[in-house]
Amino acid sequence: MKYLLDTNICIHFFRGDYNLIDKIENVGLENCAISEITLAELVFGAENSKYPKKNCQLINTLSEHVAILPILDAIREYGKQKVRLRKKGKMISDFDLLIGTTALVNDLIMVTENIK
């Protein structure tokens, strides 16, 4: 595993945006993972969409091909990073920070559109 896909990247992947299907196939789905937080965000988005059944199926298919990483170790790192960022006056949403710390503790490259 080399890459942690953020929620926004998964959504673009489902939509076929930015040639992401080709790009992810080039690196190999076996080299990609998502956080449990990303899975939760995707499920919420699917259930809240016009096409929940179709979108949930896309999530299920993705889940069969990428690792879904637990967040327990990321939670420990999250606390440290949240304090560090707060002291610098930089605030990041809790979910984004948990996804980021999941990449950090698993030594993965974070693939996201977010620049914070």
Chimera marker file (.cmm) of the C-alpha trace (Angstrom):
<marker_set name="trace">
<marker id="1" x="0.000" y="0.000" z="0.000" r="1" g="1" b="0" radius="0.5"/>
<marker id="2" x="1.297" y="3.433" z="-0.905" r="1" g="1" b="0" radius="0.5"/>
<marker id="3" x="-1.621" y="5.840" z="-1.188" r="1" g="1" b="0" radius="0.5"/>
<marker id="4" x="-4.488" y="6.918" z="1.055" r="1" g="1" b="0" radius="0.5"/>
<marker id="5" x="-7.396" y="8.253" z="-0.992" r="1" g="1" b="0" radius="0.5"/>
<marker id="6" x="-9.313" y="11.118" z="0.573" r="1" g="1" b="0" radius="0.5"/>
<marker id="7" x="-13.087" y="11.266" z="0.353" r="1" g="1" b="0" radius="0.5"/>
<marker id="8" x="-13.050" y="13.922" z="-2.377" r="1" g="1" b="0" radius="0.5"/>
<marker id="9" x="-10.774" y="11.754" z="-4.531" r="1" g="1" b="0" radius="0.5"/>
<marker id="10" x="-13.112" y="8.759" z="-4.147" r="1" g="1" b="0" radius="0.5"/>
<marker id="11" x="-16.052" y="10.910" z="-5.234" r="1" g="1" b="0" radius="0.5"/>
<marker id="12" x="-14.152" y="12.108" z="-8.313" r="1" g="1" b="0" radius="0.5"/>
<marker id="13" x="-13.158" y="8.496" z="-9.001" r="1" g="1" b="0" radius="0.5"/>
<marker id="14" x="-16.825" y="7.425" z="-8.930" r="1" g="1" b="0" radius="0.5"/>
<marker id="15" x="-17.736" y="10.271" z="-11.286" r="1" g="1" b="0" radius="0.5"/>
<marker id="16" x="-14.888" y="9.508" z="-13.685" r="1" g="1" b="0" radius="0.5"/>
<marker id="17" x="-13.379" y="12.972" z="-13.213" r="1" g="1" b="0" radius="0.5"/>
<marker id="18" x="-9.771" y="13.942" z="-14.014" r="1" g="1" b="0" radius="0.5"/>
<marker id="19" x="-8.980" y="10.575" z="-15.612" r="1" g="1" b="0" radius="0.5"/>
<marker id="20" x="-8.741" y="9.200" z="-12.073" r="1" g="1" b="0" radius="0.5"/>
<marker id="21" x="-9.815" y="5.736" z="-13.136" r="1" g="1" b="0" radius="0.5"/>
<marker id="22" x="-6.775" y="5.493" z="-15.428" r="1" g="1" b="0" radius="0.5"/>
<marker id="23" x="-4.467" y="7.106" z="-12.883" r="1" g="1" b="0" radius="0.5"/>
<marker id="24" x="-5.540" y="4.799" z="-10.065" r="1" g="1" b="0" radius="0.5"/>
<marker id="25" x="-5.354" y="1.755" z="-12.337" r="1" g="1" b="0" radius="0.5"/>
<marker id="26" x="-1.798" y="2.805" z="-13.245" r="1" g="1" b="0" radius="0.5"/>
<marker id="27" x="-0.689" y="2.761" z="-9.600" r="1" g="1" b="0" radius="0.5"/>
<marker id="28" x="-2.879" y="-0.275" z="-8.877" r="1" g="1" b="0" radius="0.5"/>
<marker id="29" x="-5.848" y="-0.464" z="-6.556" r="1" g="1" b="0" radius="0.5"/>
<marker id="30" x="-3.803" y="-2.812" z="-4.377" r="1" g="1" b="0" radius="0.5"/>
<marker id="31" x="-1.576" y="0.192" z="-3.620" r="1" g="1" b="0" radius="0.5"/>
<marker id="32" x="-4.525" y="2.310" z="-2.478" r="1" g="1" b="0" radius="0.5"/>
<marker id="33" x="-6.423" y="2.466" z="0.789" r="1" g="1" b="0" radius="0.5"/>
<marker id="34" x="-9.132" y="4.530" z="2.435" r="1" g="1" b="0" radius="0.5"/>
<marker id="35" x="-9.706" y="5.439" z="6.059" r="1" g="1" b="0" radius="0.5"/>
<marker id="36" x="-12.722" y="4.278" z="8.025" r="1" g="1" b="0" radius="0.5"/>
<marker id="37" x="-13.581" y="7.990" z="8.181" r="1" g="1" b="0" radius="0.5"/>
<marker id="38" x="-13.616" y="8.200" z="4.388" r="1" g="1" b="0" radius="0.5"/>
<marker id="39" x="-15.886" y="5.170" z="4.272" r="1" g="1" b="0" radius="0.5"/>
<marker id="40" x="-18.261" y="6.843" z="6.744" r="1" g="1" b="0" radius="0.5"/>
<marker id="41" x="-18.325" y="10.068" z="4.710" r="1" g="1" b="0" radius="0.5"/>
<marker id="42" x="-18.948" y="8.143" z="1.483" r="1" g="1" b="0" radius="0.5"/>
<marker id="43" x="-21.799" y="6.136" z="3.001" r="1" g="1" b="0" radius="0.5"/>
<marker id="44" x="-23.429" y="9.294" z="4.335" r="1" g="1" b="0" radius="0.5"/>
<marker id="45" x="-23.122" y="10.966" z="0.943" r="1" g="1" b="0" radius="0.5"/>
<marker id="46" x="-24.558" y="7.936" z="-0.834" r="1" g="1" b="0" radius="0.5"/>
<marker id="47" x="-27.492" y="7.605" z="1.549" r="1" g="1" b="0" radius="0.5"/>
<marker id="48" x="-28.183" y="11.328" z="1.229" r="1" g="1" b="0" radius="0.5"/>
<marker id="49" x="-28.048" y="11.295" z="-2.590" r="1" g="1" b="0" radius="0.5"/>
<marker id="50" x="-30.721" y="10.960" z="-5.263" r="1" g="1" b="0" radius="0.5"/>
<marker id="51" x="-29.423" y="7.475" z="-6.063" r="1" g="1" b="0" radius="0.5"/>
<marker id="52" x="-28.512" y="5.807" z="-2.755" r="1" g="1" b="0" radius="0.5"/>
<marker id="53" x="-28.659" y="2.231" z="-4.052" r="1" g="1" b="0" radius="0.5"/>
<marker id="54" x="-26.379" y="2.943" z="-7.014" r="1" g="1" b="0" radius="0.5"/>
<marker id="55" x="-23.950" y="4.993" z="-4.940" r="1" g="1" b="0" radius="0.5"/>
<marker id="56" x="-23.809" y="2.425" z="-2.130" r="1" g="1" b="0" radius="0.5"/>
<marker id="57" x="-22.969" y="-0.218" z="-4.739" r="1" g="1" b="0" radius="0.5"/>
<marker id="58" x="-20.059" y="1.924" z="-5.973" r="1" g="1" b="0" radius="0.5"/>
<marker id="59" x="-18.791" y="2.147" z="-2.393" r="1" g="1" b="0" radius="0.5"/>
<marker id="60" x="-19.164" y="-1.609" z="-1.892" r="1" g="1" b="0" radius="0.5"/>
<marker id="61" x="-17.219" y="-2.287" z="-5.073" r="1" g="1" b="0" radius="0.5"/>
<marker id="62" x="-14.443" y="0.091" z="-4.045" r="1" g="1" b="0" radius="0.5"/>
<marker id="63" x="-14.350" y="-1.489" z="-0.578" r="1" g="1" b="0" radius="0.5"/>
<marker id="64" x="-13.711" y="-4.885" z="-2.153" r="1" g="1" b="0" radius="0.5"/>
<marker id="65" x="-10.608" y="-3.595" z="-3.946" r="1" g="1" b="0" radius="0.5"/>
<marker id="66" x="-8.868" y="-1.261" z="-1.499" r="1" g="1" b="0" radius="0.5"/>
<marker id="67" x="-7.810" y="-1.670" z="2.098" r="1" g="1" b="0" radius="0.5"/>
<marker id="68" x="-9.976" y="0.102" z="4.672" r="1" g="1" b="0" radius="0.5"/>
<marker id="69" x="-7.668" y="1.287" z="7.420" r="1" g="1" b="0" radius="0.5"/>
<marker id="70" x="-8.781" y="1.450" z="11.052" r="1" g="1" b="0" radius="0.5"/>
<marker id="71" x="-8.403" y="4.757" z="12.850" r="1" g="1" b="0" radius="0.5"/>
<marker id="72" x="-7.304" y="3.677" z="16.354" r="1" g="1" b="0" radius="0.5"/>
<marker id="73" x="-3.635" y="4.609" z="15.884" r="1" g="1" b="0" radius="0.5"/>
<marker id="74" x="-4.675" y="7.720" z="13.955" r="1" g="1" b="0" radius="0.5"/>
<marker id="75" x="-6.781" y="8.851" z="16.924" r="1" g="1" b="0" radius="0.5"/>
<marker id="76" x="-3.696" y="8.879" z="19.131" r="1" g="1" b="0" radius="0.5"/>
<marker id="77" x="-1.787" y="10.955" z="16.578" r="1" g="1" b="0" radius="0.5"/>
<marker id="78" x="-4.844" y="13.147" z="15.944" r="1" g="1" b="0" radius="0.5"/>
<marker id="79" x="-4.737" y="14.473" z="19.506" r="1" g="1" b="0" radius="0.5"/>
<marker id="80" x="-1.086" y="15.481" z="19.174" r="1" g="1" b="0" radius="0.5"/>
<marker id="81" x="-1.573" y="17.101" z="15.778" r="1" g="1" b="0" radius="0.5"/>
<marker id="82" x="-4.756" y="18.946" z="16.795" r="1" g="1" b="0" radius="0.5"/>
<marker id="83" x="-2.886" y="20.558" z="19.718" r="1" g="1" b="0" radius="0.5"/>
<marker id="84" x="0.070" y="21.433" z="17.457" r="1" g="1" b="0" radius="0.5"/>
<marker id="85" x="-2.188" y="23.001" z="14.827" r="1" g="1" b="0" radius="0.5"/>
<marker id="86" x="-4.285" y="24.882" z="17.377" r="1" g="1" b="0" radius="0.5"/>
<marker id="87" x="-1.132" y="26.449" z="18.858" r="1" g="1" b="0" radius="0.5"/>
<marker id="88" x="-0.255" y="27.664" z="15.357" r="1" g="1" b="0" radius="0.5"/>
<marker id="89" x="-3.768" y="29.032" z="14.825" r="1" g="1" b="0" radius="0.5"/>
<marker id="90" x="-4.484" y="26.542" z="12.041" r="1" g="1" b="0" radius="0.5"/>
<marker id="91" x="-7.757" y="24.692" z="12.209" r="1" g="1" b="0" radius="0.5"/>
<marker id="92" x="-8.602" y="21.631" z="10.144" r="1" g="1" b="0" radius="0.5"/>
<marker id="93" x="-11.903" y="19.760" z="10.373" r="1" g="1" b="0" radius="0.5"/>
<marker id="94" x="-11.817" y="16.765" z="12.677" r="1" g="1" b="0" radius="0.5"/>
<marker id="95" x="-12.592" y="14.313" z="9.878" r="1" g="1" b="0" radius="0.5"/>
<marker id="96" x="-9.920" y="15.776" z="7.582" r="1" g="1" b="0" radius="0.5"/>
<marker id="97" x="-7.381" y="15.639" z="10.393" r="1" g="1" b="0" radius="0.5"/>
<marker id="98" x="-8.285" y="12.024" z="11.217" r="1" g="1" b="0" radius="0.5"/>
<marker id="99" x="-7.885" y="11.050" z="7.567" r="1" g="1" b="0" radius="0.5"/>
<marker id="100" x="-4.568" y="12.893" z="7.412" r="1" g="1" b="0" radius="0.5"/>
<marker id="101" x="-3.252" y="11.265" z="10.574" r="1" g="1" b="0" radius="0.5"/>
<marker id="102" x="-4.307" y="7.876" z="9.187" r="1" g="1" b="0" radius="0.5"/>
<marker id="103" x="-1.956" y="8.534" z="6.268" r="1" g="1" b="0" radius="0.5"/>
<marker id="104" x="0.748" y="9.722" z="8.655" r="1" g="1" b="0" radius="0.5"/>
<marker id="105" x="0.712" y="6.721" z="11.012" r="1" g="1" b="0" radius="0.5"/>
<marker id="106" x="0.576" y="4.267" z="8.097" r="1" g="1" b="0" radius="0.5"/>
<marker id="107" x="3.374" y="6.058" z="6.196" r="1" g="1" b="0" radius="0.5"/>
<marker id="108" x="1.149" y="6.607" z="3.153" r="1" g="1" b="0" radius="0.5"/>
<marker id="109" x="0.964" y="9.389" z="0.601" r="1" g="1" b="0" radius="0.5"/>
<marker id="110" x="-2.267" y="11.338" z="1.058" r="1" g="1" b="0" radius="0.5"/>
<marker id="111" x="-4.145" y="11.876" z="-2.208" r="1" g="1" b="0" radius="0.5"/>
<marker id="112" x="-6.532" y="14.801" z="-1.781" r="1" g="1" b="0" radius="0.5"/>
<marker id="113" x="-7.746" y="18.043" z="-3.262" r="1" g="1" b="0" radius="0.5"/>
<marker id="114" x="-7.465" y="19.730" z="0.134" r="1" g="1" b="0" radius="0.5"/>
<marker id="115" x="-4.395" y="21.892" z="0.511" r="1" g="1" b="0" radius="0.5"/>
<marker id="116" x="-4.481" y="22.553" z="4.279" r="1" g="1" b="0" radius="0.5"/>
<link id1="1" id2="2" r="1" g="1" b="0" radius="0.2"/>
<link id1="2" id2="3" r="1" g="1" b="0" radius="0.2"/>
<link id1="3" id2="4" r="1" g="1" b="0" radius="0.2"/>
<link id1="4" id2="5" r="1" g="1" b="0" radius="0.2"/>
<link id1="5" id2="6" r="1" g="1" b="0" radius="0.2"/>
<link id1="6" id2="7" r="1" g="1" b="0" radius="0.2"/>
<link id1="7" id2="8" r="1" g="1" b="0" radius="0.2"/>
<link id1="8" id2="9" r="1" g="1" b="0" radius="0.2"/>
<link id1="9" id2="10" r="1" g="1" b="0" radius="0.2"/>
<link id1="10" id2="11" r="1" g="1" b="0" radius="0.2"/>
<link id1="11" id2="12" r="1" g="1" b="0" radius="0.2"/>
<link id1="12" id2="13" r="1" g="1" b="0" radius="0.2"/>
<link id1="13" id2="14" r="1" g="1" b="0" radius="0.2"/>
<link id1="14" id2="15" r="1" g="1" b="0" radius="0.2"/>
<link id1="15" id2="16" r="1" g="1" b="0" radius="0.2"/>
<link id1="16" id2="17" r="1" g="1" b="0" radius="0.2"/>
<link id1="17" id2="18" r="1" g="1" b="0" radius="0.2"/>
<link id1="18" id2="19" r="1" g="1" b="0" radius="0.2"/>
<link id1="19" id2="20" r="1" g="1" b="0" radius="0.2"/>
<link id1="20" id2="21" r="1" g="1" b="0" radius="0.2"/>
<link id1="21" id2="22" r="1" g="1" b="0" radius="0.2"/>
<link id1="22" id2="23" r="1" g="1" b="0" radius="0.2"/>
<link id1="23" id2="24" r="1" g="1" b="0" radius="0.2"/>
<link id1="24" id2="25" r="1" g="1" b="0" radius="0.2"/>
<link id1="25" id2="26" r="1" g="1" b="0" radius="0.2"/>
<link id1="26" id2="27" r="1" g="1" b="0" radius="0.2"/>
<link id1="27" id2="28" r="1" g="1" b="0" radius="0.2"/>
<link id1="28" id2="29" r="1" g="1" b="0" radius="0.2"/>
<link id1="29" id2="30" r="1" g="1" b="0" radius="0.2"/>
<link id1="30" id2="31" r="1" g="1" b="0" radius="0.2"/>
<link id1="31" id2="32" r="1" g="1" b="0" radius="0.2"/>
<link id1="32" id2="33" r="1" g="1" b="0" radius="0.2"/>
<link id1="33" id2="34" r="1" g="1" b="0" radius="0.2"/>
<link id1="34" id2="35" r="1" g="1" b="0" radius="0.2"/>
<link id1="35" id2="36" r="1" g="1" b="0" radius="0.2"/>
<link id1="36" id2="37" r="1" g="1" b="0" radius="0.2"/>
<link id1="37" id2="38" r="1" g="1" b="0" radius="0.2"/>
<link id1="38" id2="39" r="1" g="1" b="0" radius="0.2"/>
<link id1="39" id2="40" r="1" g="1" b="0" radius="0.2"/>
<link id1="40" id2="41" r="1" g="1" b="0" radius="0.2"/>
<link id1="41" id2="42" r="1" g="1" b="0" radius="0.2"/>
<link id1="42" id2="43" r="1" g="1" b="0" radius="0.2"/>
<link id1="43" id2="44" r="1" g="1" b="0" radius="0.2"/>
<link id1="44" id2="45" r="1" g="1" b="0" radius="0.2"/>
<link id1="45" id2="46" r="1" g="1" b="0" radius="0.2"/>
<link id1="46" id2="47" r="1" g="1" b="0" radius="0.2"/>
<link id1="47" id2="48" r="1" g="1" b="0" radius="0.2"/>
<link id1="48" id2="49" r="1" g="1" b="0" radius="0.2"/>
<link id1="49" id2="50" r="1" g="1" b="0" radius="0.2"/>
<link id1="50" id2="51" r="1" g="1" b="0" radius="0.2"/>
<link id1="51" id2="52" r="1" g="1" b="0" radius="0.2"/>
<link id1="52" id2="53" r="1" g="1" b="0" radius="0.2"/>
<link id1="53" id2="54" r="1" g="1" b="0" radius="0.2"/>
<link id1="54" id2="55" r="1" g="1" b="0" radius="0.2"/>
<link id1="55" id2="56" r="1" g="1" b="0" radius="0.2"/>
<link id1="56" id2="57" r="1" g="1" b="0" radius="0.2"/>
<link id1="57" id2="58" r="1" g="1" b="0" radius="0.2"/>
<link id1="58" id2="59" r="1" g="1" b="0" radius="0.2"/>
<link id1="59" id2="60" r="1" g="1" b="0" radius="0.2"/>
<link id1="60" id2="61" r="1" g="1" b="0" radius="0.2"/>
<link id1="61" id2="62" r="1" g="1" b="0" radius="0.2"/>
<link id1="62" id2="63" r="1" g="1" b="0" radius="0.2"/>
<link id1="63" id2="64" r="1" g="1" b="0" radius="0.2"/>
<link id1="64" id2="65" r="1" g="1" b="0" radius="0.2"/>
<link id1="65" id2="66" r="1" g="1" b="0" radius="0.2"/>
<link id1="66" id2="67" r="1" g="1" b="0" radius="0.2"/>
<link id1="67" id2="68" r="1" g="1" b="0" radius="0.2"/>
<link id1="68" id2="69" r="1" g="1" b="0" radius="0.2"/>
<link id1="69" id2="70" r="1" g="1" b="0" radius="0.2"/>
<link id1="70" id2="71" r="1" g="1" b="0" radius="0.2"/>
<link id1="71" id2="72" r="1" g="1" b="0" radius="0.2"/>
<link id1="72" id2="73" r="1" g="1" b="0" radius="0.2"/>
<link id1="73" id2="74" r="1" g="1" b="0" radius="0.2"/>
<link id1="74" id2="75" r="1" g="1" b="0" radius="0.2"/>
<link id1="75" id2="76" r="1" g="1" b="0" radius="0.2"/>
<link id1="76" id2="77" r="1" g="1" b="0" radius="0.2"/>
<link id1="77" id2="78" r="1" g="1" b="0" radius="0.2"/>
<link id1="78" id2="79" r="1" g="1" b="0" radius="0.2"/>
<link id1="79" id2="80" r="1" g="1" b="0" radius="0.2"/>
<link id1="80" id2="81" r="1" g="1" b="0" radius="0.2"/>
<link id1="81" id2="82" r="1" g="1" b="0" radius="0.2"/>
<link id1="82" id2="83" r="1" g="1" b="0" radius="0.2"/>
<link id1="83" id2="84" r="1" g="1" b="0" radius="0.2"/>
<link id1="84" id2="85" r="1" g="1" b="0" radius="0.2"/>
<link id1="85" id2="86" r="1" g="1" b="0" radius="0.2"/>
<link id1="86" id2="87" r="1" g="1" b="0" radius="0.2"/>
<link id1="87" id2="88" r="1" g="1" b="0" radius="0.2"/>
<link id1="88" id2="89" r="1" g="1" b="0" radius="0.2"/>
<link id1="89" id2="90" r="1" g="1" b="0" radius="0.2"/>
<link id1="90" id2="91" r="1" g="1" b="0" radius="0.2"/>
<link id1="91" id2="92" r="1" g="1" b="0" radius="0.2"/>
<link id1="92" id2="93" r="1" g="1" b="0" radius="0.2"/>
<link id1="93" id2="94" r="1" g="1" b="0" radius="0.2"/>
<link id1="94" id2="95" r="1" g="1" b="0" radius="0.2"/>
<link id1="95" id2="96" r="1" g="1" b="0" radius="0.2"/>
<link id1="96" id2="97" r="1" g="1" b="0" radius="0.2"/>
<link id1="97" id2="98" r="1" g="1" b="0" radius="0.2"/>
<link id1="98" id2="99" r="1" g="1" b="0" radius="0.2"/>
<link id1="99" id2="100" r="1" g="1" b="0" radius="0.2"/>
<link id1="100" id2="101" r="1" g="1" b="0" radius="0.2"/>
<link id1="101" id2="102" r="1" g="1" b="0" radius="0.2"/>
<link id1="102" id2="103" r="1" g="1" b="0" radius="0.2"/>
<link id1="103" id2="104" r="1" g="1" b="0" radius="0.2"/>
<link id1="104" id2="105" r="1" g="1" b="0" radius="0.2"/>
<link id1="105" id2="106" r="1" g="1" b="0" radius="0.2"/>
<link id1="106" id2="107" r="1" g="1" b="0" radius="0.2"/>
<link id1="107" id2="108" r="1" g="1" b="0" radius="0.2"/>
<link id1="108" id2="109" r="1" g="1" b="0" radius="0.2"/>
<link id1="109" id2="110" r="1" g="1" b="0" radius="0.2"/>
<link id1="110" id2="111" r="1" g="1" b="0" radius="0.2"/>
<link id1="111" id2="112" r="1" g="1" b="0" radius="0.2"/>
<link id1="112" id2="113" r="1" g="1" b="0" radius="0.2"/>
<link id1="113" id2="114" r="1" g="1" b="0" radius="0.2"/>
<link id1="114" id2="115" r="1" g="1" b="0" radius="0.2"/>
<link id1="115" id2="116" r="1" g="1" b="0" radius="0.2"/>
</marker_set>
